[in-house]
């Protein structure tokens, strides 16, 4: 049984016309039959029955094709044979060899040429040509007009099949090429989205390098304070509280800096929790203090006293603040640079604004938006990922990031995040 099933299997066709040209063509022929109803060759009402049958069959087949992604070639064969039989009936009741309804044979010819193989199309053309020959049989030796008419009709069927088949093959090749390109684009799009997601999840090498250089320098200073104060306490028989106070202050400073830096570097997953946004702002300013001193710039943090806690991923919020501060510090004047971080609440949103007294954002950036790897500081080691990642983090929180220029000079980055966290 299995062998018989395999032997009878002809496969499926997936590229078929879902148009209604057959129905339109049939309606046109019915109208033609109505207008020529006085023709003595047309047998009423039987020819109308066949036309209604033709319409019903094509409606049914079109509905089947529209609801299926693929159909068996046996179903296609059934459709073609049904059309052939009904059209032959139309010809029989409209004058046979003299019927102008022979053009209806183009319906199965078109269908086979569009959907099936060249062998199937040739088979349907041969079948239709045989049908026409039967109506013209027998051909008398002197009836050259009938023979010529049959040859012309057969030539029209062959030519139509060839043109439609060639067109359908070209279209299938174009669709296959488009499908391949579309698949490649979708694959690249998935890769880009995955890369963007990784950029947001994991601190980039540039960010880690900037953090390490600043943290190591300031940790060295705080550790020196701890060591020197401990040596003084060891050498001085009298315990002085100011020495102990310096040790405790430097240790807390070191712990805070390490905690903030590690939360950013390790902040791969979004862990939403409530925390004071003011603390995150102070921690970000602490991490960028070394870079500010190198530029001879000052970082000022202004936190609203009535600022409510925010539900967000603390590591990612601190990362946004650090990146925006470092970006501002890279553009302020070498001496006299000034960066201000303002944190406040407006309605149900937390607003974080970083302003500087640098040259401001270029018009092209303000017009086109922030793009990955778009930087004006390549020669100075800029990667173009800082602000891009900030925008991705803001969107992940259900917020926004807007770049503007401060009237009178300078740049402003405004990040708005919902205090209650993103809406799932």
N, C-alpha and C positions, 0 to 999 in steps of 0.2 A: 504493500500500500504506500509505504514511504517512497519507494522508487518511482511508483506511478505519479505520486504528487510532485516529486522533483522533476519528472519528465514533462509534466504538464505546466510546470511553473514557467512563466514568461517574464517575471519581474514586474516592476512598477514604474510608473512615469510620474515625475514630480513637476516637470515644466509643461504646464498646459494652460491654454487660454481660459481665463475666467470672465471673458467678455460675453455679451449677449448678441453677437453679430448673427448667429443662427436664427434667433427669434426675430430680430429686425428683418433679416432677409425673408423669413417665412411670412411675416406680416405684409411685406411688400408684395410677395407673390400672391397672397390672398386678395389684396387690393386689385392686383392686375387681373386675377381670375374674375373678380366681381365686375370690373369694367368691361371685360370681354365675355360676359355671361351669355350674350346672344350668339356667341360662336357655336356653330352646330357640332363642333368636335368635342366640346366640353360637356361632360355628363353630370348633370345636377340631380340629386344633391350629393352623390357619392364622392365626387372630387372634394367637396367641402369636408366630408368626414375624414378623408386622408389629410387634408390641411390641418384640421383640428388635432388629429393624431400627431402630426409632425410638430405642431406647436407644443403639445403636451409633452412629447418625448424630449424635445430640446429644453423645455422648462425644467423637467425632472433631472436631466443630465447636468444642466448648468447649476442647479441647486446642489447636486452631489459634488461637483467640482469645487464649488465655493466653500463647502464645509470640510473638505479633505485636503490634507497636505500632499497626499499622493494617492494614486488609484492604480489598481492592477491593470495590466495591459489587456487582460481578458474582458474587463469592464469596458475599456476603450473599444475593443473589437465588437462587443455587443452594441455599443452606441453607434458605431459606424454601420454595422449590418442593419440595425433598426432604421437608421436614416435611409440607407440604400433601399430597403424594402418599401418604406412608406413613399419615397420619391418615385420609385418604379410604379407604385399604384397611382400616383398623381399623373404620371405620363400615360398610363394605360387608359385613364378616364378623361384624357384631354387631347386625344388624337394620336397617341403613340409616336411614330417617327416624325410626324408633323407638329408635335407639341413644342411650343416655345418654353415650356417649363423644364426642359432638359437641363437648363442652367442650374437647377436645384442640386444636380449631382456635384456641383462645386462645394456644397456644404460638407459632405464626408471627405472630399478631396482636401479641402482646407484643414479640416480637423486632423486628418492623418498626417498631413505635411507639417503641421504645427507641433503635434504632440508625439508622434511615433517616429520610427526609424525610416530610412530610405526604402527598405524592403516593404514595410507596411504601407507607405505612401504609394509605392509602385503597384502593390497588390490592389489597393482601393481604386487607383486609376484604371487598372486592367478590368476590375469588376464593373466599374461604371461604363467603360468602353464596350464590354460584352453586353451590358444592358441595352445600350444604344443600338448595338448590332442586332440584337434580338428583335427590336422593334422595326428594324429596317430589313429583316430577313423575309423572304429571299431577295437578294439583290439581282435584278435582271441585268444581263450583259450590256443592254443598251441604256440602262438607267444610270447614266454618268452623274446626273445631278444629285441623286440620292447617295451615290458612293462618295461624291465630293463633299456633300453635306456631312456625312458620317466622318470622313477624314478630318474635316475642319473642326467638328465637335470634339473628336478625340485629341486633336492637336491642342485645342483650347484647354482641355483637362490636363494634358501632359505639361503644357507650358505653365499653367497656373500652379500645378503641383511643384514644378521646379523652382519657380519664383518664390512661392511661399516657403518651401523647404529651405532654400538658400537664405532667405531673410530670417527664418526662425533660427537657423544654425548660427548666423551672425549675432542675432540677439542673445542666444544662449551663451555663446563665447564671451560676449560683452558682459552678460550677467555673471558668468563664472569669474571673469576678471574682477568685476566690481565686488563680488562676494569675497574673493581672496583679499583684495585691498581693504575691504571693510573689516575682515577678520584681523588683518595686520594692524589696522588702526585701533581696533578694540583692544588688541593685545598690548600695543604701545600705551594706550590710554590706561589700561590696568596697571602697567608697570610704572607709569608716571604717578598715578594715584598712590601706588604702594610706596614709591620713593618719597612722595610728599608726606605720606603718613609717617614714614620712618624719620624724616627730617623733623617732624613735630614731636615724635616720641622721644628721640634720642638727641642729646646735645651734639652739635656738629664739632668737628675738630677745631675750627676757628674759635668757637665759643669756649671749648675746654681750654684751649691755649691761652685765651685772654684771661679766663678765670685762674688758671694755674699760675700765670706770671704775677698777677696781683695778689692772690692768696699767699703764695710762697713768700713774696717780699714782706707783706704785712705780718704773716705768721713769724717770719724771722725776727722782726722787730719786737713782737709781743713775747716771743720765747726769750729774747735777750733781756727784756724787762723782768721776766720771771726768774731767769738765772741770776741776774745781778742783784735783785732784791733778796733772793735766797742766800746768795753769798754774803750779803751784808748782815742778814739775820744770823748766819752761821758764825761770822767773825765778831759780831757785836753781842756781848753777853746779855745786854738788855734788849728784850723783845719790843720792837717798836711797831705800833699798829699801822703806821703809814706804809711800812715795808710790806706787811701782810696785806694791806688794802691794795697795793700796787699788784701784788701777785694774783689776788683774786680777780681784780679788774682785767688784767691781761689774760688770765685763763678764761674768763667769761667771753672776752672779746675773741679769743682764738676759737673757742667752742662754737660761738655764734657764726663766725665766718666759715668754719669747716662745715657746720650743719647746713648753712644756706647753699654753699657751693655743692655739697654732695647731693642735696635734694634736687638741684637742677641737673646735675650730671646723671643721677640715677632715676630721674623722673620720667620713666618710659611709659607708664600707664597713667591714665587720668584717674586719680583718687579724689573724688569730690568730698569735701569736708568744710565745716565752718571754721574760719580763723579770722583774726583781726587783720584787715588789709593794711593798716598802718605799720604793723610789724614787718610785713612783707616789703613794704616800701623802704623802711629803715634798713632791712637786710640787704636789699638791692643796692642802696646807696653805700653801704659798708663794703660790698664787693667791688664797687667801682671807684672807691676812694683812692686807691693807688694810681689808677689811670688819670684821675682828675689831678692829682698832685704832679704827675709827669707833664701834663699839659699846662700846668699853672692855672688850673680852672677850679671853680668852686661848684659843688653840688648842694643845692638847698632842697630840703624836703618839707612840704607844707601839707599837713594832714588835718582834715576837719575834726574838731573835738567831738562832734556827735556822730562820727562815722560808724554805722552799724557793721556787724560782721558779715562776711560774704561767704557763700557756699561755692567753692571752686576747687580746682586742683592747685594747691599752693605752689608746688614745684614749677608748674607751667606759668602761673602768674608771676612768680619771681623771675622766671626766665624772660618773660615779656619785658618786665621792668629793667632787668639788667641789659638786655639787648637794646632797648630804646635809649637808655642812659649812655651806653657805650657808643652807640651811633651818634648821639648828640655830641659827646665829648670828642669824637674824631673830627668834627667840623668846626668847633668853636676856635676862636683865636688862640695862638700859643700862649699869650699872656692876657689875662683879663677875661678869660672865657667864663661863661656863666650858664649853668644848667639848672632848671627848676623843675622838680617833680611835685605836682599837686594832686592830692587824692581827696575826693569828696564824693558825696552821694547826691544824686538828682532823681527824685521819685523812687522808682524801683531799680535804679541802676547805680553801679559804682563807676565813677569817672576817674581815669588816670591820665593826666596830661604831662607830657615832657616837653618843655620849651627851652630853646637855647638862643644865644646871640650870634650864631654863625651866619653863613650866607643864605640859608634857606634851601628848600628843595627846588631842583630845576623844574621848569614848566613841563618838560616831557614826562617826568615822573608823576607829577600831579595829574596830568591828563591821561596817561596810560595806566596808572596804578603800579603797585609793587609786583614785580615778577621775580621768580627764582633765578639766582645767579646774575641779576641785573645790578651792577655796582658801578659807582664812579671812582672807586678807590682800589682798582686792581693792582696798580703799581705799589700800593702800600699794604697789600695783603688782604684787601677786602674780598669777601666771598659772595656778597649779594644775597645771603640767606637770612641775615638777622631780622630785618623788618618783614621779610616774606614769612618766616616762621611765626613771627608775632601775629600777623594777620590770620594764619591758620589756627593758631591757638585761640584767638578771639572768636573766630567762627565756631570752633569746637565747643566753646562755652555759650554759644547763642548770642554773642556780642559782635561788635564791629571795631574796626580800626580805621581812622581817617587821618590823612596827612594834609596839613595846611601850612601856610607861611604866616608868621606873625607880622602884623602891620608895623612897618618901621624897620624890619629886618629880623631874621631868625626863622627857625623851623619849629613846628608844633606837631606832635604825635598825640592823638586823642584815642584812647581805648575805652570802650564802654562795655561793661559786663553786667548781666542781670544779678542782682544781689541774691536772689533765690536759687541761682544755678540754672543750667540749661533745661529747657522743656523736653522731656523724653517723648 
